[in-house]
């Protein structure tokens, strides 16, 4: 359960209500700190402005709340529920929020060169760059010997290309500590 300290939580919104909920959180008294990560996407249907922004997690927004703000958060118009499991609100770790912020800020492709220990299916840890400290799994090989790396945040995987010097193979103790 949440305590008197502020924690990040995931809030499910009604369909296409993420931006309205973010505005209501900011306008609330007292305001609720929130974060709505957006992705740039191209939409060929709009010739005047083909570059559109869409929520990275459709129907979700992050809120930084304490136990006193649970009711205020749940009753905000457009909110469906606060993500929980067995009646316990699930806290989103700060490092996952920072990883989402880094991904949103970069929205770039990074490259990784294959080595004997960094092979398809292997667990790897990011040691440099915006995603430092996160772990992922090396996916299919890409052209020119590159690999795609899947990094999971909030049960959603992002596939990015990382430079060789930004990764190291995850050691067995790293992987055991995760589970």
C-alpha positions in Angstrom: 0.0 0.0 0.0 1.1 3.6 -0.5 2.4 5.4 2.5 3.0 9.1 3.3 5.9 9.2 0.8 5.3 10.0 -2.8 5.4 7.1 -5.2 4.8 6.7 -8.9 1.8 4.7 -9.9 0.2 3.8 -13.2 -3.3 5.1 -13.8 -5.6 3.7 -16.4 -7.7 6.2 -18.2 -10.8 5.9 -20.4 -10.0 5.6 -24.1 -8.2 8.7 -25.6 -8.5 10.6 -22.3 -4.9 10.6 -21.3 -4.2 14.3 -22.1 -7.4 15.4 -20.4 -6.6 13.5 -17.3 -3.1 15.0 -17.3 -4.6 18.5 -17.5 -7.1 17.7 -14.7 -4.3 16.3 -12.5 -2.3 19.5 -13.0 -5.3 21.7 -12.3 -6.4 19.8 -9.2 -6.1 21.4 -5.8 -3.6 20.3 -4.6 -2.1 19.4 -8.0 -1.2 15.8 -8.7 2.2 15.4 -10.3 1.9 13.4 -13.4 3.8 12.2 -16.5 2.3 11.3 -19.8 5.1 10.0 -22.1 4.5 10.7 -25.8 5.9 9.2 -29.0 6.3 11.0 -32.3 4.6 9.1 -35.1 4.0 9.8 -38.7 0.5 9.8 -40.0 0.2 10.0 -43.8 -3.4 11.0 -43.6 -2.5 14.5 -42.4 -0.6 16.2 -45.2 -0.3 19.6 -43.4 1.1 18.1 -40.2 2.2 14.4 -40.7 4.2 14.4 -37.5 1.8 13.6 -34.6 2.4 12.8 -31.0 0.6 9.8 -29.4 0.7 8.4 -25.9 3.5 5.9 -25.4 1.1 3.8 -23.3 -2.4 4.2 -24.7 -5.0 4.6 -21.8 -2.2 5.0 -19.2 -0.7 8.0 -17.4 1.8 8.0 -14.5 1.0 9.9 -11.3 3.3 10.6 -8.3 1.0 10.4 -5.3 0.9 9.4 -1.6 -1.9 7.7 0.3 -3.7 11.0 0.9 -4.1 11.4 -2.8 -5.5 8.0 -3.7 -9.2 9.1 -3.5 -8.5 12.4 -5.4 -6.7 10.4 -8.1 -9.4 7.7 -8.4 -12.2 10.2 -8.6 -10.7 12.5 -11.3 -12.9 12.6 -14.4 -11.5 10.2 -17.1 -9.7 7.9 -14.6 -10.7 4.3 -14.9 -8.6 2.9 -12.0 -5.1 2.9 -10.4 -3.2 -0.2 -11.4 -3.2 -2.7 -8.5 -2.9 -6.4 -7.8 -4.9 -8.1 -5.1 -6.2 -4.7 -3.8 -2.6 -3.4 -3.4 -1.6 -0.4 -5.5 1.5 -1.2 -7.6 4.3 1.3 -7.3 6.3 2.0 -10.4 10.0 2.2 -9.5 11.7 5.6 -10.1 14.3 3.9 -12.4 11.5 2.7 -14.7 10.0 6.2 -15.0 13.5 7.5 -15.8 14.0 4.8 -18.4 10.7 5.9 -20.0 11.8 9.5 -19.9 15.1 8.6 -21.5 13.4 6.6 -24.2 10.9 9.4 -24.9 13.7 12.0 -25.0 16.0 10.0 -27.3 13.6 8.2 -29.6 16.6 7.2 -31.5 18.1 4.0 -32.8 21.3 2.9 -31.2 23.6 0.1 -32.6 25.1 -3.0 -31.1 27.7 -5.2 -32.6 27.6 -9.0 -32.1 30.2 -10.6 -29.8 30.5 -14.2 -28.6 28.8 -13.4 -25.3 26.2 -11.0 -26.7 24.2 -13.3 -28.9 20.6 -13.6 -29.8 18.5 -14.6 -26.7 21.2 -13.6 -24.2 20.4 -11.3 -21.2 22.3 -8.1 -21.3 22.7 -5.1 -19.0 22.9 -1.6 -20.3 26.0 0.1 -18.8 26.1 3.4 -20.6 23.7 5.9 -22.1 20.1 6.8 -21.3 19.2 3.2 -20.4 22.1 2.5 -18.0 21.1 0.1 -15.3 18.3 -1.6 -17.2 18.4 -5.2 -18.4 17.0 -6.6 -21.6 17.1 -9.6 -23.9 18.9 -9.6 -27.3 16.4 -10.3 -30.0 16.7 -11.1 -33.7 19.8 -10.1 -35.6 19.4 -7.0 -37.7 21.3 -6.2 -40.9 25.1 -5.6 -40.6 25.4 -7.9 -37.6 23.4 -5.7 -35.3 21.0 -6.9 -32.6 17.7 -5.5 -31.4 17.5 -5.3 -27.6 14.1 -5.6 -25.9 13.9 -3.6 -22.6 10.7 -4.2 -20.6 9.1 -1.4 -18.6 5.7 -1.8 -17.1 5.2 -5.1 -18.9 5.7 -3.3 -22.2 8.8 -4.0 -24.3 10.7 -1.4 -26.2 13.0 -2.5 -28.9 16.1 -0.4 -29.3 19.5 -0.8 -31.0 22.4 -0.3 -28.7 26.1 0.3 -29.2 28.5 -2.5 -28.2 30.1 -0.3 -25.5 26.7 0.4 -24.0 26.1 -3.3 -23.1 27.6 -6.0 -21.1 26.4 -9.6 -20.8 24.3 -10.1 -17.7 26.1 -12.4 -15.2 24.2 -15.3 -13.7 24.0 -13.5 -10.3 22.4 -10.5 -12.1 19.7 -12.6 -13.6 19.1 -14.6 -10.3 18.8 -11.3 -8.4 16.0 -10.2 -10.8 13.8 -13.2 -10.0 
